Amino acid sequence: MKLNEVSHVYFIGIGGIGMSAIARYFIAQGKKVSGYDKTETVLTQHLSDEGMNIHYHDEISVIPTDIDLIIYTPAIPKDHKGYNHLLNSGIPMMKRSEALGLISNDKISVGIAGTHGKTTTSAMTTHVLKVGGIDVSAFLGGIAVDYNSNFLIGKSEVVVLEADEYDRSFLRLNPFIASISSMDADHLDIYGDSKVMIEGFKSYAAKIRDNGFLIIKEGLLDQFKINELMELTKRGVSVLEYGTGNVQIKMTRIRIDQGKYVFDYQGVGQEIKDIVMSMPGKHNLENACVAITVGLLNKVAPDDIKKALAGFKGIQRRFERIIDREDLVFIDDYAHHPSELKVAIDAARTLFPGRKLTGIFQPHLYSRTRDFVDGFASELDKLDEIILMDIYPARELPIEGVTSESIFNRMKNPNKKLVTKETLMDTLKAYNLEILMTLGAGDIDTFVPKIKELYK
């Protein structure tokens, strides 16, 4: 199918962060865009303001009759009336990942993959390229604060993509430059077990174009067989590991100066000294390694790279400071996996040593709670106080015996409390806060403005 022949695109699940970026692409191309989503959000309001026609009721009668392409999210329930009606309509339908592949596969695409860190790394890489004078396009999995959007359209052939492992979406892409930051187990409702998931990442690496580049975190190559690496080499793919060990892309002289991480970079025939990071957390040095390497491969000057990283404002809901006062700091973070909780909590401990850390956590998905219940309990125990909300189900039906109490009962921290959405705000009023974190990928973000108002 040729996308330039399409005139009206209809999205099922248009309010999703990945879906909305593609919707923005089509409206920027002058196409008519409409769609359905379950609930109205700030993001869908912005899409409406940009000229998209969105409805929130699953009724066949409100679906436009002149659409010639349907794009849907794999998270849509299979009993969705609109989805099933359109499935039998004869109108071409494709998943979000297929559309992204069609848009990007004739470009110089940069695919950013990994169980964690994709969104920040994608936005950081985009910012490095933009500051370096490359008019890049980007499809991001979060709202980049620097651009107040999850989508950028540029005139160059370079496009940065968040390569999502969910539903094996990243296998629709053929990147010229690909990165893999982590292959931790997740989405086991899709993959079944961690070994199958790792095979998915290896298949993604095999999709890199001839003479392209694989930028991969130190240690992850251990999961590849010799013949798999030889196949990449045979096709001219350069494999570049990044980290602090004996690797091709190396971080050295890592230190903290005036509350910010500073380090030196060596790789791709370049050495860049005294790089100052605007973003907290040691994990963001690794994210920066990818962004720097992509920048250098695209001929961005080292001084522009340093300028970009020092000024990068980050992603909404990625360690985002909502309140930043002497008496109270309030941070909102998307962390929804034990590894992501560890990163967020460790970053807060590093930045605010000796101060009391209170967290509100909303588990995301019954299956993820079941699969990682011990990991969640262990990481949440690192908080001084924890308020635990009900599970946000998203696309899932309840699983018998799986509730927030599954985590709560495994926690050793005595300062723990179970709440519902209805009781959260009243419960919070009783706390004497120093550092507060809201954590989770569900609708916990709807409480952020309420909490900000409470403590303003």
NUPA-322395 format. One line per field, with one value per residue (C-alpha): residue number from 0; residue in three letters; chain; x, y, z. Coordinates in steps of 0.25 Angstrom, whole numbers, plus 5000, padded with zeros to 4 digits. Example, Ala and Ser with C-alpha at 12.3 -4.5 7.8 and 13.67 -1.06 7.14 Angstrom:
% NUPA-322395
num <- c(0 | 1)
residu <- c(ala | ser)
chaine <- c(A | A)
c1 <- c(5049 | 5055)
c2 <- c(4982 | 4996)
c3 <- c(5031 | 5029)
This chain:
% NUPA-322395
num <- c(0 | 1 | 2 | 3 | 4 | 5 | 6 | 7 | 8 | 9 | 10 | 11 | 12 | 13 | 14 | 15 | 16 | 17 | 18 | 19 | 20 | 21 | 22 | 23 | 24 | 25 | 26 | 27 | 28 | 29 | 30 | 31 | 32 | 33 | 34 | 35 | 36 | 37 | 38 | 39 | 40 | 41 | 42 | 43 | 44 | 45 | 46 | 47 | 48 | 49 | 50 | 51 | 52 | 53 | 54 | 55 | 56 | 57 | 58 | 59 | 60 | 61 | 62 | 63 | 64 | 65 | 66 | 67 | 68 | 69 | 70 | 71 | 72 | 73 | 74 | 75 | 76 | 77 | 78 | 79 | 80 | 81 | 82 | 83 | 84 | 85 | 86 | 87 | 88 | 89 | 90 | 91 | 92 | 93 | 94 | 95 | 96 | 97 | 98 | 99 | 100 | 101 | 102 | 103 | 104 | 105 | 106 | 107 | 108 | 109 | 110 | 111 | 112 | 113 | 114 | 115 | 116 | 117 | 118 | 119 | 120 | 121 | 122 | 123 | 124 | 125 | 126 | 127 | 128 | 129 | 130 | 131 | 132 | 133 | 134 | 135 | 136 | 137 | 138 | 139 | 140 | 141 | 142 | 143 | 144 | 145 | 146 | 147 | 148 | 149 | 150 | 151 | 152 | 153 | 154 | 155 | 156 | 157 | 158 | 159 | 160 | 161 | 162 | 163 | 164 | 165 | 166 | 167 | 168 | 169 | 170 | 171 | 172 | 173 | 174 | 175 | 176 | 177 | 178 | 179 | 180 | 181 | 182 | 183 | 184 | 185 | 186 | 187 | 188 | 189 | 190 | 191 | 192 | 193 | 194 | 195 | 196 | 197 | 198 | 199 | 200 | 201 | 202 | 203 | 204 | 205 | 206 | 207 | 208 | 209 | 210 | 211 | 212 | 213 | 214 | 215 | 216 | 217 | 218 | 219 | 220 | 221 | 222 | 223 | 224 | 225 | 226 | 227 | 228 | 229 | 230 | 231 | 232 | 233 | 234 | 235 | 236 | 237 | 238 | 239 | 240 | 241 | 242 | 243 | 244 | 245 | 246 | 247 | 248 | 249 | 250 | 251 | 252 | 253 | 254 | 255 | 256 | 257 | 258 | 259 | 260 | 261 | 262 | 263 | 264 | 265 | 266 | 267 | 268 | 269 | 270 | 271 | 272 | 273 | 274 | 275 | 276 | 277 | 278 | 279 | 280 | 281 | 282 | 283 | 284 | 285 | 286 | 287 | 288 | 289 | 290 | 291 | 292 | 293 | 294 | 295 | 296 | 297 | 298 | 299 | 300 | 301 | 302 | 303 | 304 | 305 | 306 | 307 | 308 | 309 | 310 | 311 | 312 | 313 | 314 | 315 | 316 | 317 | 318 | 319 | 320 | 321 | 322 | 323 | 324 | 325 | 326 | 327 | 328 | 329 | 330 | 331 | 332 | 333 | 334 | 335 | 336 | 337 | 338 | 339 | 340 | 341 | 342 | 343 | 344 | 345 | 346 | 347 | 348 | 349 | 350 | 351 | 352 | 353 | 354 | 355 | 356 | 357 | 358 | 359 | 360 | 361 | 362 | 363 | 364 | 365 | 366 | 367 | 368 | 369 | 370 | 371 | 372 | 373 | 374 | 375 | 376 | 377 | 378 | 379 | 380 | 381 | 382 | 383 | 384 | 385 | 386 | 387 | 388 | 389 | 390 | 391 | 392 | 393 | 394 | 395 | 396 | 397 | 398 | 399 | 400 | 401 | 402 | 403 | 404 | 405 | 406 | 407 | 408 | 409 | 410 | 411 | 412 | 413 | 414 | 415 | 416 | 417 | 418 | 419 | 420 | 421 | 422 | 423 | 424 | 425 | 426 | 427 | 428 | 429 | 430 | 431 | 432 | 433 | 434 | 435 | 436 | 437 | 438 | 439 | 440 | 441 | 442 | 443 | 444 | 445 | 446 | 447 | 448 | 449 | 450 | 451 | 452 | 453 | 454 | 455)
residu <- c(met | lys | leu | asn | glu | val | ser | his | val | tyr | phe | ile | gly | ile | gly | gly | ile | gly | met | ser | ala | ile | ala | arg | tyr | phe | ile | ala | gln | gly | lys | lys | val | ser | gly | tyr | asp | lys | thr | glu | thr | val | leu | thr | gln | his | leu | ser | asp | glu | gly | met | asn | ile | his | tyr | his | asp | glu | ile | ser | val | ile | pro | thr | asp | ile | asp | leu | ile | ile | tyr | thr | pro | ala | ile | pro | lys | asp | his | lys | gly | tyr | asn | his | leu | leu | asn | ser | gly | ile | pro | met | met | lys | arg | ser | glu | ala | leu | gly | leu | ile | ser | asn | asp | lys | ile | ser | val | gly | ile | ala | gly | thr | his | gly | lys | thr | thr | thr | ser | ala | met | thr | thr | his | val | leu | lys | val | gly | gly | ile | asp | val | ser | ala | phe | leu | gly | gly | ile | ala | val | asp | tyr | asn | ser | asn | phe | leu | ile | gly | lys | ser | glu | val | val | val | leu | glu | ala | asp | glu | tyr | asp | arg | ser | phe | leu | arg | leu | asn | pro | phe | ile | ala | ser | ile | ser | ser | met | asp | ala | asp | his | leu | asp | ile | tyr | gly | asp | ser | lys | val | met | ile | glu | gly | phe | lys | ser | tyr | ala | ala | lys | ile | arg | asp | asn | gly | phe | leu | ile | ile | lys | glu | gly | leu | leu | asp | gln | phe | lys | ile | asn | glu | leu | met | glu | leu | thr | lys | arg | gly | val | ser | val | leu | glu | tyr | gly | thr | gly | asn | val | gln | ile | lys | met | thr | arg | ile | arg | ile | asp | gln | gly | lys | tyr | val | phe | asp | tyr | gln | gly | val | gly | gln | glu | ile | lys | asp | ile | val | met | ser | met | pro | gly | lys | his | asn | leu | glu | asn | ala | cys | val | ala | ile | thr | val | gly | leu | leu | asn | lys | val | ala | pro | asp | asp | ile | lys | lys | ala | leu | ala | gly | phe | lys | gly | ile | gln | arg | arg | phe | glu | arg | ile | ile | asp | arg | glu | asp | leu | val | phe | ile | asp | asp | tyr | ala | his | his | pro | ser | glu | leu | lys | val | ala | ile | asp | ala | ala | arg | thr | leu | phe | pro | gly | arg | lys | leu | thr | gly | ile | phe | gln | pro | his | leu | tyr | ser | arg | thr | arg | asp | phe | val | asp | gly | phe | ala | ser | glu | leu | asp | lys | leu | asp | glu | ile | ile | leu | met | asp | ile | tyr | pro | ala | arg | glu | leu | pro | ile | glu | gly | val | thr | ser | glu | ser | ile | phe | asn | arg | met | lys | asn | pro | asn | lys | lys | leu | val | thr | lys | glu | thr | leu | met | asp | thr | leu | lys | ala | tyr | asn | leu | glu | ile | leu | met | thr | leu | gly | ala | gly | asp | ile | asp | thr | phe | val | pro | lys | ile | lys | glu | leu | tyr | lys)
chaine <- c(A | A | A | A | A | A | A | A | A | A | A | A | A | A | A | A | A | A | A | A | A | A | A | A | A | A | A | A | A | A | A | A | A | A | A | A | A | A | A | A | A | A | A | A | A | A | A | A | A | A | A | A | A | A | A | A | A | A | A | A | A | A | A | A | A | A | A | A | A | A | A | A | A | A | A | A | A | A | A | A | A | A | A | A | A | A | A | A | A | A | A | A | A | A | A | A | A | A | A | A | A | A | A | A | A | A | A | A | A | A | A | A | A | A | A | A | A | A | A | A | A | A | A | A | A | A | A | A | A | A | A | A | A | A | A | A | A | A | A | A | A | A | A | A | A | A | A | A | A | A | A | A | A | A | A | A | A | A | A | A | A | A | A | A | A | A | A | A | A | A | A | A | A | A | A | A | A | A | A | A | A | A | A | A | A | A | A | A | A | A | A | A | A | A | A | A | A | A | A | A | A | A | A | A | A | A | A | A | A | A | A | A | A | A | A | A | A | A | A | A | A | A | A | A | A | A | A | A | A | A | A | A | A | A | A | A | A | A | A | A | A | A | A | A | A | A | A | A | A | A | A | A | A | A | A | A | A | A | A | A | A | A | A | A | A | A | A | A | A | A | A | A | A | A | A | A | A | A | A | A | A | A | A | A | A | A | A | A | A | A | A | A | A | A | A | A | A | A | A | A | A | A | A | A | A | A | A | A | A | A | A | A | A | A | A | A | A | A | A | A | A | A | A | A | A | A | A | A | A | A | A | A | A | A | A | A | A | A | A | A | A | A | A | A | A | A | A | A | A | A | A | A | A | A | A | A | A | A | A | A | A | A | A | A | A | A | A | A | A | A | A | A | A | A | A | A | A | A | A | A | A | A | A | A | A | A | A | A | A | A | A | A | A | A | A | A | A | A | A | A | A | A | A | A | A | A | A | A | A | A | A | A | A | A | A | A | A | A | A | A | A | A | A | A | A | A | A | A | A | A | A | A | A | A | A | A | A | A | A | A | A | A | A | A | A | A | A | A | A | A | A | A | A | A | A | A)
c1 <- c(5000 | 5005 | 5002 | 5003 | 4990 | 4982 | 4973 | 4966 | 4972 | 4964 | 4971 | 4965 | 4972 | 4977 | 4980 | 4992 | 5005 | 5010 | 4997 | 4996 | 5010 | 5006 | 4993 | 5001 | 5010 | 4997 | 4991 | 5004 | 5004 | 4990 | 4982 | 4969 | 4970 | 4959 | 4959 | 4953 | 4959 | 4953 | 4955 | 4957 | 4971 | 4980 | 4987 | 4974 | 4969 | 4982 | 4980 | 4966 | 4971 | 4981 | 4969 | 4966 | 4952 | 4951 | 4940 | 4940 | 4928 | 4929 | 4918 | 4918 | 4909 | 4919 | 4930 | 4933 | 4929 | 4939 | 4952 | 4962 | 4972 | 4970 | 4981 | 4979 | 4987 | 4989 | 4984 | 4970 | 4960 | 4956 | 4941 | 4942 | 4930 | 4937 | 4949 | 4940 | 4931 | 4943 | 4950 | 4939 | 4938 | 4949 | 4956 | 4971 | 4975 | 4989 | 4995 | 5002 | 5016 | 5013 | 5009 | 5022 | 5030 | 5024 | 5027 | 5041 | 5047 | 5051 | 5058 | 5071 | 5064 | 5070 | 5062 | 5064 | 5060 | 5061 | 5052 | 5055 | 5060 | 5055 | 5047 | 5057 | 5068 | 5060 | 5057 | 5071 | 5076 | 5066 | 5071 | 5085 | 5082 | 5073 | 5084 | 5094 | 5087 | 5080 | 5065 | 5061 | 5047 | 5044 | 5033 | 5034 | 5028 | 5026 | 5024 | 5038 | 5038 | 5048 | 5037 | 5024 | 5021 | 5023 | 5025 | 5035 | 5034 | 5047 | 5052 | 5064 | 5064 | 5068 | 5056 | 5057 | 5048 | 5044 | 5045 | 5035 | 5037 | 5022 | 5014 | 5028 | 5025 | 5040 | 5041 | 5033 | 5045 | 5058 | 5067 | 5080 | 5085 | 5079 | 5081 | 5078 | 5079 | 5073 | 5066 | 5060 | 5048 | 5035 | 5022 | 5022 | 5007 | 5012 | 5026 | 5023 | 5037 | 5049 | 5057 | 5046 | 5047 | 5062 | 5060 | 5051 | 5062 | 5072 | 5062 | 5061 | 5076 | 5076 | 5066 | 5078 | 5081 | 5094 | 5106 | 5098 | 5101 | 5097 | 5099 | 5097 | 5099 | 5111 | 5108 | 5096 | 5104 | 5106 | 5092 | 5096 | 5102 | 5115 | 5107 | 5097 | 5108 | 5116 | 5103 | 5103 | 5118 | 5116 | 5106 | 5115 | 5108 | 5117 | 5114 | 5118 | 5117 | 5116 | 5119 | 5131 | 5138 | 5147 | 5137 | 5137 | 5129 | 5134 | 5130 | 5141 | 5144 | 5129 | 5127 | 5117 | 5120 | 5110 | 5099 | 5101 | 5107 | 5120 | 5127 | 5137 | 5133 | 5142 | 5137 | 5135 | 5149 | 5145 | 5148 | 5139 | 5143 | 5134 | 5120 | 5110 | 5097 | 5084 | 5077 | 5079 | 5083 | 5094 | 5085 | 5084 | 5099 | 5097 | 5085 | 5094 | 5105 | 5095 | 5091 | 5105 | 5109 | 5097 | 5100 | 5115 | 5111 | 5102 | 5114 | 5109 | 5120 | 5125 | 5122 | 5107 | 5106 | 5111 | 5101 | 5090 | 5092 | 5094 | 5081 | 5072 | 5059 | 5055 | 5041 | 5028 | 5027 | 5042 | 5047 | 5039 | 5040 | 5026 | 5029 | 5044 | 5045 | 5054 | 5043 | 5037 | 5041 | 5030 | 5035 | 5026 | 5031 | 5026 | 5033 | 5025 | 5035 | 5044 | 5056 | 5050 | 5046 | 5060 | 5066 | 5056 | 5057 | 5073 | 5073 | 5065 | 5074 | 5086 | 5080 | 5074 | 5083 | 5077 | 5063 | 5051 | 5046 | 5031 | 5025 | 5011 | 5011 | 5000 | 5003 | 5001 | 4994 | 4990 | 5000 | 5012 | 5008 | 5007 | 5021 | 5029 | 5022 | 5035 | 5043 | 5032 | 5032 | 5047 | 5049 | 5037 | 5043 | 5055 | 5045 | 5043 | 5028 | 5020 | 5005 | 5001 | 4989 | 4980 | 4985 | 4982 | 4977 | 4978 | 4975 | 4974 | 4963 | 4966 | 4974 | 4969 | 4978 | 4986 | 4983 | 4992 | 4991 | 5000 | 5011 | 5007 | 5008 | 5022 | 5027 | 5036 | 5035 | 5026 | 5022 | 5012 | 4998 | 4988 | 4978 | 4968 | 4967 | 4955 | 4964 | 4977 | 4976 | 4970 | 4981 | 4992 | 4988 | 4992 | 5007 | 5018 | 5026 | 5040 | 5042 | 5029 | 5029 | 5017 | 5021 | 5014 | 5009 | 4994 | 4985 | 4993 | 4997 | 4983 | 4986 | 4998 | 4991 | 4982 | 4995 | 5002 | 4990 | 4989 | 5004 | 5005)
c2 <- c(5000 | 5014 | 5024 | 5036 | 5031 | 5031 | 5042 | 5039 | 5031 | 5025 | 5021 | 5011 | 5015 | 5029 | 5034 | 5024 | 5031 | 5023 | 5024 | 5039 | 5041 | 5034 | 5042 | 5055 | 5050 | 5048 | 5061 | 5068 | 5061 | 5068 | 5056 | 5055 | 5048 | 5043 | 5032 | 5026 | 5025 | 5020 | 5033 | 5048 | 5052 | 5065 | 5058 | 5055 | 5069 | 5074 | 5065 | 5070 | 5084 | 5080 | 5077 | 5062 | 5057 | 5048 | 5041 | 5033 | 5024 | 5010 | 5012 | 5008 | 5019 | 5030 | 5024 | 5032 | 5026 | 5032 | 5025 | 5018 | 5013 | 5008 | 5008 | 5000 | 4998 | 4983 | 4987 | 4988 | 4978 | 4967 | 4970 | 4984 | 4987 | 4997 | 4988 | 4976 | 4984 | 4990 | 4977 | 4972 | 4985 | 4982 | 4995 | 4993 | 4991 | 4991 | 4991 | 5003 | 4996 | 4993 | 5008 | 5012 | 5002 | 5008 | 5022 | 5019 | 5008 | 5016 | 5026 | 5026 | 5021 | 5020 | 5010 | 5011 | 4998 | 4992 | 4988 | 5001 | 5015 | 5015 | 5028 | 5036 | 5031 | 5034 | 5048 | 5050 | 5045 | 5054 | 5066 | 5063 | 5063 | 5075 | 5083 | 5078 | 5084 | 5071 | 5074 | 5060 | 5054 | 5046 | 5037 | 5037 | 5029 | 5041 | 5056 | 5062 | 5074 | 5082 | 5081 | 5079 | 5067 | 5052 | 5055 | 5064 | 5065 | 5069 | 5071 | 5061 | 5046 | 5043 | 5038 | 5034 | 5023 | 5017 | 5002 | 4995 | 4981 | 4980 | 4971 | 4969 | 4983 | 4985 | 4974 | 4983 | 4992 | 4992 | 5002 | 5006 | 5009 | 5001 | 5001 | 4992 | 4997 | 4985 | 4972 | 4969 | 4961 | 4968 | 4966 | 4951 | 4951 | 4953 | 4945 | 4934 | 4934 | 4943 | 4934 | 4936 | 4951 | 4951 | 4944 | 4955 | 4965 | 4957 | 4956 | 4972 | 4973 | 4964 | 4974 | 4984 | 4988 | 4984 | 4993 | 4998 | 4999 | 4992 | 5000 | 4991 | 4991 | 4984 | 4970 | 4968 | 4962 | 4950 | 4946 | 4945 | 4932 | 4933 | 4930 | 4941 | 4951 | 4946 | 4948 | 4963 | 4964 | 4957 | 4968 | 4979 | 4983 | 4989 | 4984 | 4995 | 4992 | 5003 | 5003 | 5005 | 4992 | 4988 | 4992 | 5001 | 5012 | 5016 | 5025 | 5029 | 5039 | 5038 | 5048 | 5057 | 5072 | 5082 | 5072 | 5067 | 5055 | 5059 | 5049 | 5047 | 5039 | 5031 | 5024 | 5025 | 5031 | 5042 | 5047 | 5057 | 5062 | 5068 | 5065 | 5070 | 5063 | 5071 | 5058 | 5051 | 5036 | 5028 | 5021 | 5034 | 5033 | 5020 | 5027 | 5038 | 5028 | 5024 | 5038 | 5043 | 5031 | 5033 | 5048 | 5045 | 5035 | 5046 | 5056 | 5065 | 5073 | 5069 | 5083 | 5083 | 5069 | 5075 | 5087 | 5077 | 5068 | 5080 | 5086 | 5074 | 5075 | 5061 | 5054 | 5057 | 5046 | 5042 | 5047 | 5060 | 5070 | 5075 | 5083 | 5086 | 5094 | 5094 | 5088 | 5078 | 5072 | 5064 | 5055 | 5048 | 5036 | 5025 | 5014 | 5001 | 4990 | 4986 | 4990 | 5004 | 5006 | 5002 | 5013 | 5024 | 5021 | 5020 | 5033 | 5040 | 5034 | 5040 | 5054 | 5055 | 5047 | 5046 | 5051 | 5044 | 5037 | 5034 | 5027 | 5025 | 5013 | 5008 | 4994 | 4993 | 4980 | 4968 | 4959 | 4968 | 4968 | 4953 | 4951 | 4961 | 4962 | 4959 | 4969 | 4980 | 4977 | 4977 | 4990 | 4997 | 4993 | 5003 | 5015 | 5020 | 5021 | 5014 | 5016 | 5005 | 5007 | 4997 | 4990 | 4998 | 4987 | 4994 | 4984 | 4972 | 4965 | 4961 | 4949 | 4941 | 4944 | 4955 | 4969 | 4980 | 4972 | 4961 | 4972 | 4978 | 4965 | 4962 | 4975 | 4976 | 4991 | 4994 | 5008 | 5003 | 5006 | 5001 | 5011 | 5012 | 5024 | 5029 | 5029 | 5033 | 5049 | 5048 | 5038 | 5047 | 5059 | 5051 | 5050 | 5059 | 5059 | 5063 | 5055 | 5050 | 5041 | 5036 | 5024 | 5015 | 5015 | 5014 | 5027 | 5031 | 5043 | 5048 | 5050 | 5059 | 5072 | 5069 | 5066 | 5079 | 5087 | 5081 | 5085 | 5098)
c3 <- c(5000 | 4997 | 5008 | 4999 | 4992 | 5005 | 5008 | 5021 | 5033 | 5044 | 5057 | 5067 | 5080 | 5075 | 5089 | 5091 | 5092 | 5080 | 5072 | 5074 | 5068 | 5055 | 5055 | 5056 | 5044 | 5035 | 5039 | 5036 | 5022 | 5020 | 5022 | 5028 | 5042 | 5051 | 5062 | 5075 | 5089 | 5101 | 5109 | 5107 | 5112 | 5111 | 5099 | 5091 | 5094 | 5087 | 5076 | 5074 | 5074 | 5063 | 5054 | 5057 | 5059 | 5071 | 5078 | 5091 | 5090 | 5083 | 5074 | 5059 | 5055 | 5059 | 5050 | 5037 | 5024 | 5015 | 5022 | 5013 | 5024 | 5038 | 5048 | 5061 | 5074 | 5077 | 5091 | 5086 | 5093 | 5083 | 5086 | 5082 | 5073 | 5064 | 5062 | 5058 | 5049 | 5041 | 5041 | 5031 | 5024 | 5013 | 5016 | 5018 | 5033 | 5039 | 5053 | 5058 | 5056 | 5041 | 5039 | 5045 | 5037 | 5024 | 5028 | 5032 | 5024 | 5012 | 5022 | 5029 | 5042 | 5056 | 5064 | 5079 | 5086 | 5100 | 5111 | 5119 | 5114 | 5100 | 5101 | 5108 | 5099 | 5087 | 5091 | 5095 | 5082 | 5074 | 5082 | 5079 | 5064 | 5065 | 5072 | 5062 | 5051 | 5045 | 5042 | 5048 | 5049 | 5061 | 5067 | 5082 | 5093 | 5102 | 5101 | 5100 | 5109 | 5099 | 5088 | 5095 | 5086 | 5083 | 5069 | 5060 | 5045 | 5038 | 5024 | 5025 | 5022 | 5037 | 5046 | 5060 | 5065 | 5078 | 5074 | 5084 | 5087 | 5092 | 5082 | 5074 | 5068 | 5066 | 5056 | 5046 | 5045 | 5037 | 5044 | 5038 | 5053 | 5064 | 5079 | 5090 | 5104 | 5112 | 5110 | 5123 | 5124 | 5122 | 5113 | 5117 | 5113 | 5099 | 5099 | 5110 | 5116 | 5116 | 5106 | 5095 | 5098 | 5096 | 5083 | 5079 | 5082 | 5074 | 5062 | 5063 | 5062 | 5050 | 5043 | 5043 | 5028 | 5021 | 5026 | 5037 | 5052 | 5065 | 5078 | 5089 | 5104 | 5110 | 5114 | 5105 | 5094 | 5103 | 5099 | 5084 | 5078 | 5070 | 5056 | 5059 | 5061 | 5049 | 5041 | 5045 | 5042 | 5028 | 5024 | 5028 | 5041 | 5051 | 5065 | 5076 | 5091 | 5101 | 5116 | 5125 | 5122 | 5110 | 5099 | 5087 | 5093 | 5107 | 5118 | 5127 | 5138 | 5143 | 5154 | 5161 | 5160 | 5166 | 5167 | 5152 | 5146 | 5137 | 5129 | 5117 | 5104 | 5095 | 5083 | 5068 | 5066 | 5075 | 5090 | 5096 | 5110 | 5122 | 5117 | 5127 | 5128 | 5131 | 5134 | 5148 | 5149 | 5145 | 5135 | 5127 | 5124 | 5117 | 5109 | 5106 | 5100 | 5090 | 5087 | 5085 | 5076 | 5067 | 5067 | 5063 | 5052 | 5046 | 5047 | 5058 | 5064 | 5078 | 5084 | 5079 | 5086 | 5099 | 5097 | 5094 | 5106 | 5116 | 5112 | 5110 | 5118 | 5117 | 5116 | 5123 | 5134 | 5133 | 5147 | 5144 | 5156 | 5158 | 5171 | 5174 | 5187 | 5199 | 5208 | 5197 | 5184 | 5176 | 5165 | 5155 | 5148 | 5138 | 5145 | 5144 | 5144 | 5156 | 5148 | 5146 | 5160 | 5164 | 5155 | 5159 | 5174 | 5173 | 5166 | 5177 | 5188 | 5180 | 5178 | 5192 | 5202 | 5216 | 5213 | 5215 | 5202 | 5201 | 5188 | 5183 | 5173 | 5164 | 5158 | 5143 | 5138 | 5145 | 5137 | 5140 | 5155 | 5155 | 5148 | 5156 | 5169 | 5177 | 5170 | 5172 | 5187 | 5188 | 5181 | 5188 | 5201 | 5198 | 5200 | 5214 | 5212 | 5202 | 5198 | 5189 | 5179 | 5172 | 5160 | 5147 | 5137 | 5124 | 5113 | 5123 | 5131 | 5145 | 5149 | 5161 | 5173 | 5167 | 5174 | 5180 | 5193 | 5186 | 5186 | 5199 | 5207 | 5202 | 5206 | 5219 | 5220 | 5232 | 5227 | 5216 | 5213 | 5203 | 5196 | 5185 | 5175 | 5184 | 5197 | 5192 | 5193 | 5208 | 5212 | 5206 | 5215 | 5227 | 5222 | 5226 | 5213 | 5209 | 5195 | 5189 | 5176 | 5168 | 5161 | 5150 | 5136 | 5138 | 5141 | 5153 | 5145 | 5146 | 5161 | 5159 | 5157 | 5169 | 5178 | 5172 | 5176 | 5190 | 5193 | 5184)
